[in-house]
Amino acid sequence: MLSSLDDIVAILRVSVCSPLLSLSTLAGLIYQGAIHPPTSTAAQALSALCVVVLLSHATVWASRLHRNGWSRTKRLSAEEWAKQAIVVTGGSGGLGREIIRLLSEKGAKVANVDLSPASQYSGARYFHCDVSDAEQVRSIAQLIQREIGQVTMLVNNAGMLNGKLLLDLAEEEIHRIIAVNLTSHIYTIKAFLPDMIAAKRGHVVTVSSVMGHIGIAQVADYVATKHALVGLHESLRYELDKK
């Protein structure tokens, strides 16, 4: 259900909440209003909704530009992609496997860090590791550096879901989901980020969810970790501004 909700939000962004659709609808309403003054409350409400959607997209666009130093992100060439060494946690299935497939198609060298290998070849080197174990993360980071080179991008994707009511969760389940969904991100960042800072190049990608911004019943523990990831990534970004 969680992935379905994320999919619904993504579909809405490119359909009903698309800036192009809102702009064309608003232009049509303005044109009709110039010929026949609007009297319909529905038309006025639709116009207001289109303005809200456009302002929302404009705010997001401006925020991204501000965070990127008011410059647009440059697309990498095939030669530049071939120089990228990327670590993806939890890449053996689901979204992680798809991320690896896309990155591999770009020509990047990809390391899949997971507890079990992918059932099908995904184009990545597999490295066995429990990312909730700090010592294992430190060891695998050193091995990856030797095997595929200086890591230029870290994609923290590993995650799990209990799917229980909060009061039904065992203590072990609570500790495990926090360790996998949140603490592991801190371990991997501490393992790979220092070398990126020293090289003055690199990216840290945090895979959260729409659940990082809202709440929903029966997944309170999962939602809490996703909210924490949003806060972690935002705070890390401000810390890196000082580097």
One Martini backbone bead per residue (centre of mass of N, CA, C, O) as a GRO file, in nm:
protein
  243
    1MET     BB    1   0.055   0.063  -0.019
    2LEU     BB    2   0.291   0.263  -0.003
    3SER     BB    3   0.383   0.249  -0.299
    4SER     BB    4   0.107   0.332  -0.410
    5LEU     BB    5   0.103   0.617  -0.288
    6ASP     BB    6   0.356   0.717  -0.430
    7ASP     BB    7   0.241   0.670  -0.714
    8ILE     BB    8   0.001   0.862  -0.694
    9VAL     BB    9   0.163   1.120  -0.648
   10ALA     BB   10   0.327   1.101  -0.911
   11ILE     BB   11   0.081   1.110  -1.102
   12LEU     BB   12  -0.037   1.383  -1.009
   13ARG     BB   13   0.213   1.560  -1.093
   14VAL     BB   14   0.165   1.465  -1.419
   15SER     BB   15  -0.143   1.559  -1.418
   16VAL     BB   16  -0.346   1.727  -1.236
   17CYS     BB   17  -0.062   1.876  -1.112
   18SER     BB   18   0.025   1.996  -1.367
   19PRO     BB   19   0.152   2.288  -1.490
   20LEU     BB   20   0.052   2.265  -1.783
   21LEU     BB   21  -0.246   2.213  -1.720
   22SER     BB   22  -0.293   2.463  -1.543
   23LEU     BB   23  -0.210   2.676  -1.753
   24SER     BB   24  -0.416   2.598  -1.976
   25THR     BB   25  -0.669   2.625  -1.802
   26LEU     BB   26  -0.628   2.921  -1.716
   27ALA     BB   27  -0.619   3.039  -2.002
   28GLY     BB   28  -0.904   2.946  -2.080
   29LEU     BB   29  -1.057   3.100  -1.854
   30ILE     BB   30  -0.957   3.382  -1.932
   31TYR     BB   31  -1.067   3.382  -2.220
   32GLN     BB   32  -1.364   3.335  -2.145
   33GLY     BB   33  -1.383   3.584  -1.953
   34ALA     BB   34  -1.338   3.800  -2.182
   35ILE     BB   35  -1.615   3.723  -2.318
   36HIS     BB   36  -1.739   3.579  -2.047
   37PRO     BB   37  -1.820   3.653  -1.758
   38PRO     BB   38  -1.784   3.501  -1.468
   39THR     BB   39  -2.040   3.299  -1.266
   40SER     BB   40  -1.898   3.048  -1.179
   41THR     BB   41  -1.786   2.891  -0.901
   42ALA     BB   42  -1.626   2.660  -1.033
   43ALA     BB   43  -1.443   2.838  -1.211
   44GLN     BB   44  -1.315   2.995  -0.977
   45ALA     BB   45  -1.203   2.748  -0.827
   46LEU     BB   46  -1.027   2.643  -1.061
   47SER     BB   47  -0.850   2.891  -1.083
   48ALA     BB   48  -0.737   2.878  -0.794
   49LEU     BB   49  -0.612   2.596  -0.821
   50CYS     BB   50  -0.414   2.662  -1.050
   51VAL     BB   51  -0.256   2.874  -0.892
   52VAL     BB   52  -0.161   2.689  -0.664
   53VAL     BB   53  -0.005   2.487  -0.839
   54LEU     BB   54   0.190   2.694  -0.967
   55LEU     BB   55   0.309   2.800  -0.700
   56SER     BB   56   0.417   2.529  -0.602
   57HIS     BB   57   0.614   2.479  -0.838
   58ALA     BB   58   0.771   2.746  -0.807
   59THR     BB   59   0.875   2.691  -0.521
   60VAL     BB   60   1.030   2.431  -0.581
   61TRP     BB   61   1.213   2.546  -0.802
   62ALA     BB   62   1.342   2.772  -0.627
   63SER     BB   63   1.453   2.587  -0.406
   64ARG     BB   64   1.644   2.422  -0.587
   65LEU     BB   65   1.812   2.658  -0.685
   66HIS     BB   66   1.909   2.756  -0.409
   67ARG     BB   67   2.052   2.482  -0.328
   68ASN     BB   68   2.227   2.515  -0.617
   69GLY     BB   69   2.325   2.820  -0.643
   70TRP     BB   70   2.155   2.922  -0.893
   71SER     BB   71   2.193   2.643  -1.057
   72ARG     BB   72   2.189   2.414  -1.294
   73THR     BB   73   2.192   2.092  -1.348
   74LYS     BB   74   2.420   1.890  -1.487
   75ARG     BB   75   2.455   1.679  -1.740
   76LEU     BB   76   2.584   1.379  -1.795
   77SER     BB   77   2.802   1.217  -1.963
   78ALA     BB   78   2.916   0.918  -2.063
   79GLU     BB   79   3.202   0.969  -1.952
   80GLU     BB   80   3.111   1.057  -1.664
   81TRP     BB   81   2.953   0.802  -1.587
   82ALA     BB   82   3.206   0.607  -1.607
   83LYS     BB   83   3.332   0.757  -1.334
   84GLN     BB   84   3.114   0.635  -1.161
   85ALA     BB   85   3.079   0.543  -0.807
   86ILE     BB   86   2.810   0.344  -0.677
   87VAL     BB   87   2.605   0.324  -0.384
   88VAL     BB   88   2.355   0.070  -0.302
   89THR     BB   89   2.112   0.016  -0.080
   90GLY     BB   90   1.895  -0.226  -0.121
   91GLY     BB   91   1.942  -0.359  -0.443
   92SER     BB   92   1.782  -0.656  -0.478
   93GLY     BB   93   1.503  -0.489  -0.471
   94GLY     BB   94   1.283  -0.309  -0.611
   95LEU     BB   95   1.386   0.007  -0.615
   96GLY     BB   96   1.688  -0.061  -0.600
   97ARG     BB   97   1.703  -0.227  -0.863
   98GLU     BB   98   1.609   0.007  -1.047
   99ILE     BB   99   1.836   0.201  -0.984
  100ILE     BB  100   2.062   0.018  -1.084
  101ARG     BB  101   1.968  -0.012  -1.373
  102LEU     BB  102   1.984   0.290  -1.450
  103LEU     BB  103   2.285   0.334  -1.376
  104SER     BB  104   2.403   0.112  -1.559
  105GLU     BB  105   2.294   0.234  -1.828
  106LYS     BB  106   2.487   0.490  -1.791
  107GLY     BB  107   2.783   0.343  -1.694
  108ALA     BB  108   2.808   0.282  -1.408
  109LYS     BB  109   2.951   0.193  -1.109
  110VAL     BB  110   2.794  -0.066  -0.906
  111ALA     BB  111   2.701  -0.112  -0.560
  112ASN     BB  112   2.547  -0.381  -0.385
  113VAL     BB  113   2.407  -0.339  -0.059
  114ASP     BB  114   2.327  -0.650   0.100
  115LEU     BB  115   2.204  -0.947   0.238
  116SER     BB  116   2.112  -1.017  -0.061
  117PRO     BB  117   2.104  -1.115  -0.365
  118ALA     BB  118   2.001  -1.089  -0.666
  119SER     BB  119   1.799  -1.286  -0.869
  120GLN     BB  120   1.901  -1.080  -1.080
  121TYR     BB  121   2.079  -0.924  -1.298
  122SER     BB  122   2.170  -0.558  -1.249
  123GLY     BB  123   2.486  -0.446  -1.293
  124ALA     BB  124   2.609  -0.525  -1.011
  125ARG     BB  125   2.800  -0.534  -0.736
  126TYR     BB  126   2.814  -0.759  -0.474
  127PHE     BB  127   2.762  -0.676  -0.113
  128HIS     BB  128   2.777  -0.809   0.187
  129CYS     BB  129   2.542  -0.645   0.426
  130ASP     BB  130   2.468  -0.503   0.744
  131VAL     BB  131   2.370  -0.172   0.775
  132SER     BB  132   2.313  -0.191   1.102
  133ASP     BB  133   2.630  -0.245   1.105
  134ALA     BB  134   2.900  -0.058   1.157
  135GLU     BB  135   3.138  -0.254   1.102
  136GLN     BB  136   3.040  -0.359   0.828
  137VAL     BB  137   3.036  -0.086   0.686
  138ARG     BB  138   3.335  -0.017   0.715
  139SER     BB  139   3.443  -0.269   0.567
  140ILE     BB  140   3.285  -0.238   0.295
  141ALA     BB  141   3.397   0.039   0.220
  142GLN     BB  142   3.690  -0.053   0.178
  143LEU     BB  143   3.629  -0.267  -0.038
  144ILE     BB  144   3.494  -0.082  -0.247
  145GLN     BB  145   3.732   0.107  -0.291
  146ARG     BB  146   3.911  -0.125  -0.410
  147GLU     BB  147   3.712  -0.237  -0.638
  148ILE     BB  148   3.573   0.062  -0.767
  149GLY     BB  149   3.654   0.304  -0.598
  150GLN     BB  150   3.575   0.618  -0.572
  151VAL     BB  151   3.304   0.739  -0.424
  152THR     BB  152   3.033   0.955  -0.570
  153MET     BB  153   2.774   0.780  -0.467
  154LEU     BB  154   2.500   0.769  -0.226
  155VAL     BB  155   2.232   0.525  -0.188
  156ASN     BB  156   1.982   0.535   0.053
  157ASN     BB  157   1.747   0.247   0.047
  158ALA     BB  158   1.722   0.091   0.285
  159GLY     BB  159   1.435  -0.114   0.397
  160MET     BB  160   1.142  -0.157   0.616
  161LEU     BB  161   0.837  -0.351   0.718
  162ASN     BB  162   0.582  -0.440   0.949
  163GLY     BB  163   0.260  -0.373   0.961
  164LYS     BB  164   0.180  -0.254   1.253
  165LEU     BB  165   0.064  -0.180   1.532
  166LEU     BB  166   0.216  -0.020   1.780
  167LEU     BB  167   0.109  -0.213   2.021
  168ASP     BB  168   0.217  -0.486   1.852
  169LEU     BB  169   0.508  -0.426   1.893
  170ALA     BB  170   0.810  -0.537   1.927
  171GLU     BB  171   1.112  -0.446   2.037
  172GLU     BB  172   1.275  -0.576   1.807
  173GLU     BB  173   1.115  -0.434   1.576
  174ILE     BB  174   1.185  -0.147   1.653
  175HIS     BB  175   1.494  -0.165   1.643
  176ARG     BB  176   1.518  -0.268   1.350
  177ILE     BB  177   1.379  -0.036   1.188
  178ILE     BB  178   1.568   0.187   1.289
  179ALA     BB  179   1.835   0.059   1.195
  180VAL     BB  180   1.760   0.037   0.888
  181ASN     BB  181   1.602   0.321   0.820
  182LEU     BB  182   1.828   0.509   0.986
  183THR     BB  183   2.108   0.429   1.110
  184SER     BB  184   2.237   0.330   0.842
  185HIS     BB  185   2.268   0.611   0.716
  186ILE     BB  186   2.478   0.711   0.915
  187TYR     BB  187   2.693   0.498   0.863
  188THR     BB  188   2.732   0.547   0.554
  189ILE     BB  189   2.800   0.843   0.567
  190LYS     BB  190   3.053   0.809   0.753
  191ALA     BB  191   3.202   0.617   0.542
  192PHE     BB  192   3.180   0.809   0.258
  193LEU     BB  193   3.186   1.128   0.290
  194PRO     BB  194   3.481   1.216   0.357
  195ASP     BB  195   3.594   1.152   0.067
  196MET     BB  196   3.413   1.351  -0.081
  197ILE     BB  197   3.514   1.605   0.058
  198ALA     BB  198   3.813   1.571  -0.021
  199ALA     BB  199   3.730   1.564  -0.342
  200LYS     BB  200   3.491   1.767  -0.405
  201ARG     BB  201   3.287   1.512  -0.457
  202GLY     BB  202   2.938   1.433  -0.447
  203HIS     BB  203   2.658   1.214  -0.336
  204VAL     BB  204   2.354   1.215  -0.135
  205VAL     BB  205   2.094   0.972  -0.126
  206THR     BB  206   1.756   0.983   0.000
  207VAL     BB  207   1.522   0.732   0.062
  208SER     BB  208   1.201   0.788   0.111
  209SER     BB  209   0.872   0.937   0.151
  210VAL     BB  210   0.558   1.047   0.181
  211MET     BB  211   0.577   0.946   0.487
  212GLY     BB  212   0.773   1.199   0.560
  213HIS     BB  213   0.487   1.404   0.570
  214ILE     BB  214   0.298   1.187   0.697
  215GLY     BB  215   0.025   0.994   0.827
  216ILE     BB  216  -0.039   0.639   0.926
  217ALA     BB  217  -0.188   0.362   0.992
  218GLN     BB  218   0.009   0.071   1.091
  219VAL     BB  219   0.300   0.264   1.034
  220ALA     BB  220   0.444   0.435   1.259
  221ASP     BB  221   0.739   0.338   1.249
  222TYR     BB  222   0.791   0.398   0.952
  223VAL     BB  223   0.712   0.698   0.952
  224ALA     BB  224   0.921   0.790   1.160
  225THR     BB  225   1.172   0.720   0.984
  226LYS     BB  226   1.096   0.907   0.742
  227HIS     BB  227   1.097   1.169   0.896
  228ALA     BB  228   1.391   1.141   0.990
  229LEU     BB  229   1.521   1.145   0.706
  230VAL     BB  230   1.443   1.428   0.631
  231GLY     BB  231   1.595   1.562   0.868
  232LEU     BB  232   1.873   1.447   0.808
  233HIS     BB  233   1.913   1.560   0.520
  234GLU     BB  234   1.869   1.857   0.582
  235SER     BB  235   2.094   1.884   0.796
  236LEU     BB  236   2.330   1.788   0.620
  237ARG     BB  237   2.313   2.010   0.412
  238TYR     BB  238   2.387   2.241   0.614
  239GLU     BB  239   2.661   2.126   0.700
  240LEU     BB  240   2.786   2.130   0.403
  241ASP     BB  241   2.784   2.443   0.365
  242LYS     BB  242   3.054   2.463   0.563
  243LYS     BB  243   3.274   2.305   0.369
   0.00000   0.00000   0.00000
